[in-house]
Amino acid sequence: MSTNVQGYIALLLHAHIPYVRHNSSDITLEERWFFEAVVDTYLPLIDMMEKLIEDEVPFRLTLSLSPPLLAMLEDSRMHLRLRKHLSSLCELGQREVIRLWGDEAFGPLAKLYADQYHRISLLYDRLHGDLIAKFRSLSSTGCLELITCAATHAFLPLVKNDSTLRAQLESAVQEFRRHFGVAPAGIWLPECGYSPALEPHLQALDLRYFIVDTHAHTLARRDGDPDKDIAGLPLRTPGGACAFARDPEAGAHVWSAEVGYPGDPDYREYYRDIGHDLGREGGAEWAYLKPYVLPDGARINTGFKYYSVTGDGDAKVPYNPARAVQKAQQHAEHFIASRVAQVRRLAERRLMLGAEAASAPQEPYVIVCPYDAELLGHWWYEGHQWLEALLRGLAARVDESVVVQTTTLGGYAAAHAPTIEATLPVSSWGRGGYAEVWLQPRSQWVTPRLHAAEDRMVLAAQKHQDPAALSSLQLRTLNQAARELMLAQSSDWTFILDADTVTSYATKRIESHLSQFHNLMNTLDNVGSDKELATLVHALERKTPFLPELHYRLFQPSSFEPTLLRAPSRVDTVILLNEVAIASNKEATQQSYPSKLRILMLAWEYPPHVIGGLARAVCDLSRGLAADGHSVHVITCQSPECLPYEVSEGVHIHRAEVLPTTDSLHFLDRVFQMNMAFTDLMLCLLRQGLVFDLVHAHEWLVYYTAHVAKHQVGLPLLATIHATETGRNLGKLESPLQKRIHTIEGKLTEAADHLIVCSLSMQQEIKALFHIPIHQITVIPNSVSPLLEPDPTLFTMNPLLANAISSSEIPQRVLAFLGRLVHEKGVHTLLAAMPQVLAQCPDAKLVIAGIGPERNALEELALSFGDRVSFTGFLDEADKSLLLQRAEICIFPSLYEPFGLVALEAMASGTPLIVSDTGGLAEIVSHGVNGCTCPPGDKDALAAQIIQLLDQPQYANKLAATALRTVHSEYNWKKIGSLTTHVYEAVISNLAASTSHSPHQKEIIK
């Protein structure tokens, strides 16, 4: 045999947990699956890779991350609950050290666990809980390759409709791109489930490689050179993809129950845990343990395990960590020696078969080793130690006769594209090699019901060909129906039914998702109450904030005719044939998908950090754009008890930590510090691979970051001016601070490629103040969503509000003001009108909601009214909604108001309205039609209007009903979103046409 034989080991870890997010306040067993995977597997894996990189150990590893796992890793609710879980582990670790103090066998183990969980907790905090960003960073080193998986881990050979199959794959690619900024090159097919029907979709989505089980590779039909030895080599499928085969020998070393490494007697026993061992008869031990099991007292594994595998039977000896580490090293050395010997045998067989001349270029062998990521650290406690020793050992090898190195699957496919074309059979790595696990007596009822739901989804997608013809609520309904169907398709549920473990949970998940799917479709088809449908959709969206960019149009049949129909394998499995055969959809037409934009917004306030109307306006805009399928990222300030990064209703929120400053620091200096933090965060996102088509700056406070985005990064800049310093001060700029703010506003309007304002009066104000041509200013009003009933499980009333509107012996007719307590809002005028109001209507009561610098002065003005005037302070959304609904009249007597979003909210709540005849309020409210207006600052006219509406409730209700229709027709998201998107596209198009460079970010960010 010639020397210098080359081979590769392709290690692939498949990371997946089914979507087990729950809204209940108590931790569930299923959520524990996720918590344990993060603590036992993903964080130690990150720690291991960091050590290897720090030690400059060359290695290559492929990691598949399923969309359900990514969704939970980015979920702010799961972050908070996981943090609590880590704290609980650390607490139990300290208590175990005390409990086992002096115990020679178990005391050191308790200390080991306490230290381990403390270290893992510190790592989690260092990463700010953002494992996705860390994986993205590790992949940028070239050591780690990331790939995707089907959207909900569906067993793809049993998917009936071609468009449903495409939806599983395309939405997975969408999610991967959303998280990592690039499309995946390869995919882990769930359960290694392959069908020839996948080929056109893999090709269309540029998924260039995947993994099949060994028998699929062996039974592949080769049209040319059928005698060529294909052991250790991937195959090229008819669609051009690279099909890697799982190596059975390498798999047996890890997976085999009889000879696999994890079963070694010296390793830690998984099934002996204090969660089951302590306090079996109750008493003090059970009281000690109870805080660390499930809230209902059900016993679970705690992670504290003190015994080794030992052997068969219940008798176990104490675990010896040093001996286990030594064994992990020995097993790593054995694995390396076995793979080297395997490569040598493959090379010898190649020569013996004489398939090629010895002098011809030789394709290097690749031994594909796929394992569930959760095996390492969780089921096999020493798995990461074994993997680290394996990677270090391979890097240190110096034998030049057989060179074996690690590779990523993508790296191998790119460097050594397979030359042998073959047609693979339907297959999986499940029991029997086909579909037995997911099609057996305990689960045979599932597939027909999934197929029926698939058919209904596809028909609905065909019926609603044009998404633009739908209302926002109808679009959300169809998207949520698609989400429910896909969650029901998860292979995890039928796998659980086959394993006969937590079958009631699996059954409930399948049935509940399908029930919710049909409920959504029924409500949509029957054209029921919009309020009923909105409530249903909103509840389900909150329950499953998953696949935020999923669009029902993915289920519209494709225009291309698949060249490969679903065919059964050569194994005679009639039931499989029945389940995987599909119609070809010859008459289907492909709808042109509108291009979706990637938008970066800059806003100094965003919920829950709310100062004024700007936060709500930016929030509504960003959520509406995300609901329409655009990718929206918002950079804003950090807020207490908020995560640095989260996705809320489809919007990516990045909260910058602004350096703390002294109270004496000038306000503009604090703004500059904030912009430095915003700019650093923006550049960090760009370096991580995120791409934006445009930056949208809100208000002058983000000018410096907007300037960097345009002039250094090269992004088109759109700015929304929500108000001006001149207007806020009623035309008088007296202090140096006011004049400086005015100057910065001018710089922002000058730098922007286009401006958006919320009213015609603001358009004229900007034109006059900053000499901006009128054609460079677009008027787009803010939108307002219909108010939903407060969630009783989340509702908490502000105590000041509760006191203000509580029932009492004295009848109360509530008048409400909501807004910032600043001079230009005119609250002093309203208080000046109250003596006349109370003289005519003594049962009136004014409730003033909001905070601001004028509060103390206004409270002094109101002292003479006693309990007839109440101040509530800041109100959250639920309490604001409650006040709007409880009020008989809402009053907004502004002296200056660019728009008046809260007036729209009052109109949407069906509350009669009185406003000043100024600015944007005058454009929203027509006197005597949908509300009442009066001159700003005129207390007598304001008092007369209040008294009239209190005396004439039928007239007031008529105005309110007209106002509600105005909101629905003029200020709905469909209309306003279309206008905003049009401006975005025009700005991008105009800049691209006027410059020779791409409108995307410049290379400088790299």
N, C-alpha and C positions, 0 to 999 in steps of 0.2 A: 504494500500500500504506500502511496506517495505521502510525503509529509505535508504539513501546513493545511490540514483539514480545518475548515471553518464552519462553525455552527452558532446558532443564536438561541437563547432562552427568552421567550416572550411571556413575561409574567403579567397577568391581567387580573385585577381585583374588581369584582362587580359589586358596587355599593348600591343597595336598594332596601328601602323600608316602605311597606304600603302606606297610603295616605291615612294616617290615624289621628289626625287633629280633631279634638272634640271641644265643644263650647262649654261643657259642664265645668263647674268650679273645682271639682275634685279630680285628682289625677286618676287616670284609668290604666288598667293593665296594658292596653294596646299602646298608649303613649309611652309607657315604660319601655316598650320595644325600641322606640326611637331614642329615648334618653340613654339607654344602655349601649346602643350602637355608637352614639356620639362619644360617650365616656370611655367605653371599652375598646372601640375600634378606630373611629375617625381621628380623634385627638391624638391617641398614641401613634397612629400612622403618620400624622403631620410631624409629631415630635421626632419620630425615627428619621424621616426624610430631612428635617432640618439638621439633625446631627450628621448625617451622611454628607450633606452639602457643606456644612461647616468644616468637616474633616477632609473635604475635597476627594471624596470617594466617588468615582464615576459609576453611575447606575442609570438604568432605564426601566420605567414602569408604566403600565397603562392602567388607567382607572376609569371605569364607567360609572357615571352618576345619573341615577334615574330621576326624571322630573318630579315624582312624588317626594323623593328625598330632598331635592333642591328646594321644593316648595316649603317643606317643614324647616329646612336649615335657614331660610330667609324670613320665616314667619315671626313677627315680633312677639306674639302670644307664646309661641313655643320657646322662644329665647328666654322669656321671663320664667317660664315653668322649668326649663332646663337649668337655669341659674339656681332656682330653688332646690332642684334635685341635687345639684352639685354641693350646695350648702348642707343639705341633709346628709350626704355621704361623708362630708368632712366632719360634721358633728358626730355621726355614728362612729367614725374612725377614732375620734378622740375618746369617746365613751368606751369603745372596745379596748383601747390601750389601757384605760383605767380598770376595766372589768377583768382583763387578763394579765394585769401587772403581776410579775413574779412567776407566771406559768412558763416554764422553759420551752415547751413545745409550741404553744400558741401565742405567747406574748410577743415574740419577735415578728410573727406574721401580722398581728394586729398593728404593730408599728409600721410594717411594710405597707399595709393598706392605707393607713392614715397619711403617711408620707406621699404615697402614690396619688391619692385623691386630692391632696393639697396641691401637688405639682400640676395635676391635670386642671384643677380649678384656676391656678395662676396662668396656665397656658390659655385657657378659655378667655380669661379677662384680658390677657395681652392681645389676643386677637379681636377683642371687643365682640366676641361671639360670632364673628363673621368668618365662618369656615370656608364659605364660597370664595371670598376674596383671597383667602390663603391658598386654596387650591389653584385659583387663577394665577397667583404669584408664583407658586411652585411650577406650574406648567410653563411659565415664561423662561425658566431656567433650562428647559430642554430635557430635564431628567424625568419629568412626569408628563404623560400624554393623557388628555381628558377626552372621553367619547360619551355619546349619549345612549339612551335606551328608549324603547317605545313609551309613549306619553304616560300611560297608566300601567305599564308592565303587562299588557294584554298578551295572551297566548295567540300569536298572530295567525297560525294555520287554521284556527277556528273562527276567525272573523269572516263574516259572510260577504259583505259588499266591498267592492274595490275602493269606493270613495271612503268608506269607514277605515279601511286599512291605511289609505293614504293619510287620513286625518290623524291616526295614531302616530305615524312617522313624521309628518310635516309639523305638527304641533310640538313634537319632541325637539325637532331641529330649531323651531322658533324659540323654545325655552332655553336651549343651549346657547343660542346666539344672544338672547336677552341677558343671560348671566355672564357670558364670557366674551362677548363682542365679536366672535367669529363663529362660522358654521363648523360642526363636527365633521371630521374626515371619515369616521367609522361609527359603527353602532353595535351595541350588545343586543342581540335579538332575545327577548325574554324567554327563559327556559331553553335557550338555543333553538327556539321554534322557528323552523325554516319552511317556506313553501315557495315554489317557483313564481307564484303570483306576486311576490315581493319585488321581483327583479325590475320591472319598469319604474317602480317608485324609488327604489334605491338609486337607480340611474338618474332619475329626474332630480332627486335631492342631493346628488353628488356624494352619497354615502359609499365610500370606495372600498370598504372591507367590513367583514363581520366574522363570527365564529360559529361553526357547526359542530355537532358531536361526531365522534370518530366514525360511526357506522355510515353517516351521510357521505363522508369523504370516501370511504371504502366502496360504497355502492353507487357512487357517481357514474353516470354514463358518459364515457369519453368518445367523441366522434373521431378524433385523430390520435394516432400513436397510442392505442389502448394498452400496449405492453410496457410502456414506460413506467419505471418505478416512481411512485408518487409519495412514498413514505417520507414524512418530514418536510413536505413541500405544500404550499397552498395551491388552490385551483382558481382558474378564471371562469366566472360564470358567464352565461350568455349575455347578461346585461353589462359585463365588463368589470364587475366587482371582484375583489380578492376574497376567497373563502378560506379562512384558516380552520384547521381541524384541531379539536381538543386532543392532546396527547394522552393516551390511556395509562401509560406507564408512569408518567409524572403525576397524573391525577391520582393513581392508586396510592402513591407515597403519602398523599395528604388526605384523600377522601375515604380510602378503604377502612371499613369498620374492623377488619381483621388485622391488616398489616400497616395501616396508616400511622404516621407519627403521633397524631393527637391522642391515640389510645395507649401510649407508653405509660407503664406503671408509675414513673416518676413525675409525670405531669400532674397539674392540678385537676382534681375532680370537679366537674361543672355542677353536678346534681346535688352535692352536699353543701348546703348553704344555711347560715344561721336563721334565715327567714323561715326555714322548715324545721331546723334542729332545736332551736331554743323554745322553751316554754310550751312543750307539747301538751302538758297537762294544765296549762294556765299558770296562775300564780305570779310571783314577782318577775320571773323571766319574761313572761308574756307581756306584762305591763311595761317592761323595759323595751321590748321589741315593737310594740304596737304602733308607736309613732312612725315607724319606718316601713310598714306594710301598707296595703291599700286602705283607704278610709273606711271601707265596710268591714275591715278586719280580715279580709282574705289574705292568706299567706302567699308571699312571693319571694323570689330571690332578691337578696339585698346587695349582693356583690362581695360579701364577706364569707369566704370559703377556706376551710382550714385543713382539708384532707387531700391526699393524692389519689390518683386513679387506682393504684394498688393492684387490682385484679378483679376477676369476677366476684360477685357477691357483695353483701353490704358491709363486710368488715373492711375498714379503711385505716391506713396509717397516716399520721400527720404529714402535711406537705412540707417538703424541703426545697426552698427556692434555689439554693446554690446548686443542688443536684439537678434541678430542672433546667437551670441555665446551661449547665454543662451538657445535658442531654440535647438541648436545642442546638448547641454548637456542633455536637456530633451528628445530629440529623441534617444540619446544613451541609456539613462536609460530605455526608453520605449522598445527599441530593446532588451536589456538584459532581462527585465522582460518578454517579449513575448517569447524569446527563452527558458527561464527557465520554463515558463508555458507549452511550447510546449513539452519539454523533459518530464515534469511530465505527460502530457496527453498521450504521447507515452508509458510511463512505465505503466500507468494505463490500457491502451488498451491491452498491452501485457498480463497483468495478467487476464483481463477479457476474452480474447480469450483462455486463458489456453493453449497456444501453448507449453509452457515449464514449467517444475516444478520450483517452486519458488526458490528451493535450487540450481538449475543448474547454471553454469556460464553464465552471461548475457553479450551479446555483447553491448558495449556502443553505444548510438545513435550518429549520426553525422549529423549536419544540415549544408548542403553545401550552401554557399552564394557566388556565383560568380557574379562579377560586372565588367564592363569595367573600367579599371583604369582611363581613361580620364573623366569619370563621376565626379570623385572627384577632386575638385579644378577648373576644367575648366567649365563644365556645371553646376555643383553644387559647388558653390564657397566655401561653408562651409563644404564640404565633408570630408576634412582631419581633421577638428576640430571634426566632428562627429566620425570619425574612431578612433582618438586618445582618445576621451572621452570614447568610447566603449571599447577599449583595456584596458584603465586604470580602468574602472569600473569592467570589468570581473576579472582583477587581484586582485581587492580589495574585491571581494565578500567573505563572511565568512559563508554563509548558507550551512550547511553540509547535509541537507536533499536532496538537488538537487545540485550536483556539476557540473557546466558547465564551461569548459575551452576552450581556443582556441587551435587548432591543425593545423598542415600542412596536406595536403592530403597524402603526402608520409609517414609522421609519423604515421597517422592512418592506412594506408594500410599495413605498415610493422608490426604494433603492433596487428592489428585486421583484419587479412586476411578474406575476406568474405567466408562464407561456402555455400551460396545459389548460385547454378549455373543456369544461364538463358541465353536464346538467345534473344538479343535485336533487335527491328525492325529498319529499316531505319528511321532516324528522324533528326530534327534540332530544334533550339529554335526560328526559324524564324516564320513569320506569317503562321498560319495553321499547324505548327509543322513539315513540311516536306520540300519541295523544291520550294514552291510557289514564294518566294521572288526572287530566282535566276532563275526561269523558268516561266516567265510571258510574256505577249505580247510585252512589250517594250524591252525585252532582249532575246526573243526566237531565234533570229538570231545568238547569241553568241555561244551557246553550240555546234551546228554542226561544226562550224568553228574551235573551240578548239579541237574537236574530230578528225577532219581531220589533224590538225597539230600534234596532239598526234601520230596518226598512222604513219605519215611521220617520226617523230623523232624516234619512236620505230624501224621502218624499217631501218633507217640509222644506228642506234646502232647495229642492227643485221648484217647489211652489213659490217660494220667496226668492226669486232669482236675483233681484236687485236690492241689496241692503239699504241703498239710499231711499227706497220707497217706504221703509219701515220707520216707525217712531223709535225713539231711544229706548222706550220700555219694551217694545216688541223685539228689538235687536238684543237687548239684555236677556230677554226670556229665551230666545233661541240659543244664544250662547250658553246660558246656564243649563238648558236642556242637553246640549252637547256635552257639557262638563259632567252632568249626572250620568249620562250613558257611558262615557269613557271610564268614570270611576267604577261603575258596575262591571266593566269588562276586565278589571284587574285579575290577573291569573292567581294572585295570592288567595282570593276567596275560595276558588275551587281547589286549590292546593291544600288549604286548611280542611276543606270537606273531605278530601282524600285521606289526609293524615289523621282525621277524626280527633282533632284537638279542641280548639275553641270554636266548634261548629256553629253554635248559636250566634256568635258574633259574626262569623262569615256569612251566614244565612241572612242575618239582619242587614248587613251592609249591602248585599246584592238586592234584597227586596226593597230596602228603603231608597236606594238610588234609582231603581227602576220605577218605584211608585212616584218619587218626586219628578222623574222625567215625564211620566205620563200625566201627572197633575199639571205640570207646566204646559204641556202640549194641549191638554184639554181646555185649560183656562184661556190659552191663546186662541184656539180654534173656535171656542164658543163666544168669543168677543165679550167676555165678562167685564166686571167692574175694573176700571184702571187702578183704583185704590186697592182692590183685592189682589190684583196681579202684582202691583208694585210692592205690596207688603210681602207676598210670597217670594218674589225674586230677590228683594233686598235681604230677607232672612236667609235664603240659601246662599247668596253671595257672601254674606258675613260668615256663614257656617263653613264654606269651602272656598277660601281665598286662594284658588289654585288655577294654574294655567291662565293668568290674567290677559294674555293676548289671544286666547282661543276665539276663533270666529266660526260661526256655523257654516259659512260658505265652504269650509274645507270638506264638507260632506256633499257638496255638489259634484256629480259625476264628472270625470275628466274627459276632455275632448279626444285624447289620444286612445288608440285601440291597443290594449296590451297585447304584445306578441306572444306572451306566455300565459296560458290559462292555468288555473289551479289543477294540478294533476296529482293523483295518489302515488305513493311510493310503490315499489315493486312488491312490497309486502301486501298480501291480500287482506286489507282491513276495510271492510265494507262501511262500517260506521264512520271511519275517518273520511272516506270518499264522500259520503252523504253530507258531512258537515263542512267540508272545505270547497265543494264545487260551487261556483257562482255564475250568474249571468254576465254577459260581456258588456252590457250598457252601450250598444252600438249607436243609439240615437241621441246620446247625451251630448250636450254642448258645454264647453268651458267658458265661464264668465270671466271677463277681464277683471283682474283684481286691481282696485285702486292702489296706487303706491302709498305706502305708509311712511310717515316721517319720524325722525329721531330728534326729539326736542329736548333742549336743556333749558330749564327755567331757573332764574335767580330771584329769590324773594327773601327779604330779611325776616318776615313773619309767615308762619304756616301752621295750621292747627297741629297740636294743641297750643302752640305759642301764638296767641291772638291779641293784637293791640287794637286793631280797627277792622274796617271792612276789607282791607287789602288781603288779609289772610284768607277770608272766605272766598273772595273773588278768584284768587290764584288757585285755591283748593278746588273750587267748582270747575274752573277751566281745565286744570290738569286732569281731574278725574273724568271729565267729559271727553277730552281728547284720548285718554287711555281707553275708555269704553268704546271709542270709535276705531280702536286698533292701532293707534299711534304709540310709539315708545316714548314715554315722558319721564324725565329725571328732573327732580327739583333739588337745588342746593339751598339750604336755609340754615338758621341758627339752631344749635343744640337746645333742647328743652328738658327740664327735669323729668326723670323717669321715662325718657324716650331713648330708644336705641339709636346709635349713630347711623344705622342704615336699616330701612325696612321698606316693604312694599305694601301700600295701603290702597285698596280698590284699583289696583293696576298701576299706580304711580310709584316710581322709585324715589324714595325720600332720603337724601343724604344730608345729615345734620353736622355742620362744622362746629368743632369745639373752639370757641373764641377765647383767647387768653384772658384771664381775669385782669381787671384794671382797677386802679384806685378810684375812689369817688370823685377826687379832684380832677381827674383826667377829663379834658375837654370832650364834649359830645362828638365833635368831628373826628377827634383822635380815636375814639371808640369805634366809630364807623369805619375808619381806615383799618383798624385792627381786625374788624369783622371781615372786611374785604380781603385782607391778607389770608385769613383762614379759608374764605370761599375760594380764592384763587388757587391756593395749595390743593384743596380738595378737588377742584375742577381739573387741574393738571394731573393729579393722581389718577382720576378716572380715565382720562385720555391715555395715560401711559399704560393702563391696564387693558387697553384695546377697545374701549367704548368709542363709538363713532356718532357724531351728531351732525344733523343737517343745518341746525340753526340754534342760536341762543336767544332766549326771550327774557329780557330784563324788566323787572317791575320796580319802578320808582328810582329816584336818584340815589338811594342808599346803597345800591349795588353797582354804581357807576364804574368804580375802579376795576372790579372783576369783569364787567361787561367790556371795558376798554381792552383788557388783556385778551379776552375771548375773540374780539374782532381783529385787533392789530397784531397780536403775536401768534394766535392760533389760526386765524383766518376764517372764522365762522361768520356767516351773515348775522347781523344784529338787529333784532326787533325790540322796541321798548314800548311799554305801556306806561303812560303818565296818568296816575290815578287822581292826583291833585297837585296843586302848585303851592309853593311857599307864599307867593303873592296873594293867591286866593285865600289861603288859610288866615292870612293877616289882613284881609279885607282891603288889599291894595297898598298897604303901608309896610315897607321894609325899613325898619328903624335900627335894629341891632346888627352888629357885625356878623353874628351867626346867621341871621335871616338872609343877609346879603350873600354870604358864602354859599348857603344852600341854594339860593336862586342861581348863582353862578354854576354850581355843579349840575343843576337841572338843565341849564343851557348847554353844558358840555355833553350831557347824555343825549339831548335831542339832536345835537349836531353830529354826534358819532353814529347814531342809529341810522340804519338803511331805510327804516320806515317806522312810523309811530302809530300806536293805537290809543284812542281815548274812548271814554265811555259815554260821552254825550256831545251834542252839537255845541253846547255852550263851552265845553272844555276844548273842543276843536278851535273855536274862535279865540279862546283864551291863550292857547298854545301858539296859534298863528300870530297873535298880537305881541305876546311877550317875547318870543324867541325867533320871530320872523321866519317861520317854517312855511314853505309853500303848502297850500291847502291840499294838493294832490298827494303829498307825502304823509298825510294824517288821515287815518281811517277811523270812522266812528263805529264801534261795536259795543252795544250795551252789555252789561253783565247778565248772566242767566240766573234763574232760581229754580230749584227743584221743588216738586210738591212735598209738603211736610208730611212725614210719616208718623204714625202713632209711636210714642216713646216705648222702647223695649222695657217691659216691667221688670225684667231680671237685671237690667243695668241702671234703672232710673233712681236718681237720688236728688231730692229737691234742695236747692239753696235755702238754708234756714231763714235768711232775711226775706226771701221771696215767699216762703211758706207763711211767715208771719204777716206779710203784706197782703196776701190774697186769701187768708184763711177766713172761714165763715165766722161771723160774730153776730151779736144781737143787733148791731146797727147795720142796715142794708148797705151794700157797697156796689157802686157802678165804677168799674176799674177803667181808668185812663192810663195809657202806657206810653212811656218814652224809652227807647233803647238806643244806645250809642255812646260815643266817647264824650266825656264830660269836659269839653273844651268850649271856649267862647263862641266859636263859629257855629256850634250846633244849636244855639239859641235857647238853651234850657232856661236861662234867666227870663226870657220873654214869656215862656210858658208859666213860670212861677208868678210872674207879674199879672198874668191873666186869671190865676186861680181864685182871687177874691170874688170876682164877678161870677165865676162858674159856681162856686160854693154858695153864693147868695141865692142863685136860682136853683141849684141842684145840690142840696146839702149832703146827699148820699154819695156824691162823687168822691173818688179817691184816686190820687195820682201816684203811680209806681214808676220810679226812675231807675232804670237798669243800666249799669255801665261804670267805668272807672275813668279817671283822668285828673289833670291838675286843678280843675275848677271844683272838685267835689266838696272840699271844705267850705268854700265860699257859698256854694249853692245850698248846702245843708244849713248854713246860718240864715240864708234867705227864707228857708222853709220852716224855721223853728216856730213861727207864729201859727202854722197850720196844724200843729200837733200830729195826730196819727192820720190826718187826711193826705199827707204826703210821706211816702216811704222811699228809702234808697236801698237797693239790693246789692250793689256792687256788681262784679262780673258774673254773668250767667253762661253756663255751658249750653250746648245745642239743645239738650233735652229741656232744660229749664226755660230757655228762650222760647222754644216752641210752646211750652205750657203757658207762659205769660201772654204770648200773641193770641192763643186760643181763648184765654180767660178774659182778655181785655174787651171792653165794649167799643173803645175807640183807640187807635194808635195816632200819636201826634209827633210830628218831626218839624219843629219850627226853625230850621237852619237859616243862618245868615249867609252861609256859603256851602254849597253841596255839589261837587262834581257829578255825582250820580245818585246815590241814595239806595244802596242795596237793601238796607233794612226795610225801606218802604215797600220794595218788591216782596220781601218775605211776609210783611203784614198783609199785602194783597193776596199772596198765595195761601195765607191762613184763613182768608175770608173775613178779615177784620176791617171795619170801616176806617177811613184814613183821612187825616188832615195834615197838609204839608205847606211849607212856605213856597211861594211862587218864585223860585229862584233856581238857577243852574239846572242840573239833571233832574231834580224833582219836578220842575215845571214841564219837562218833557215826558215824564212818566205819568203824572196825574193831570187829568183834564177836569176842571172845576165843574161840579154838578153832573159829571158823567161817570167817573170811576173813583171819585173822591172829592175832597174840598181843598181849596188853596186860599191863602191869605198873604198879604204883603209881609216880607220878612221884617221882624222887629216891631210889628204892630200888635200890641197886647189886646187892644180893644177888639180888633177884627178877629183875632184868634179866639178870644173868649166867646164872641158871638157865634162862631162856627161850632165850637164845642157844645154850647148850649142848644143850638139848633139840632145837632145830631142826637143829643141826649133826649130832646123833646120829641123827635120824630124818628123813632127806631125803624119804622118801615122804610122811610126814605134812606136811612143809613144802610139798611140791609140791601136795598136795591143798588146803591153805589158799590157795596162790597161785592155783590154778585157780578156786576160788570167788570170790576177790577180783577176778579178771579179769571174771567174769560180773557181779559187783556194779557194777563201773565201767561196763560196757556198759548195764546196765539202769537204774541210778540217777543216773549222772553224765554222761549223754550230752548233747550240745548241743541236740538236738531238744526234750528235756524242759525243760532249764534255760533255753533261749532262749524257749520259749513262756511260762514263768513270768515272765521278765524283761520281755518285751514286754507282758504283761498288766499288770504294775505300771506300766510307762511309760504305757500307755493310760489306766489308772485315775487316775494323777496328773494327766495332762492334762485328762481329762474332769471330774474333781472340781474342779479349779481353774477351768475354763471355766464350770462350772455355778454356782460361788460368786462369780464376779466378772463385772462388766459389760464388761470390756475383753477383747480378743483375747488368747489365751495366747501369741501370737507377740511378738517384741520390740517395744518401744515406739519411738515416733518419736525419742526422745532420741538414739539412736545416729546419726542423720543430721546 
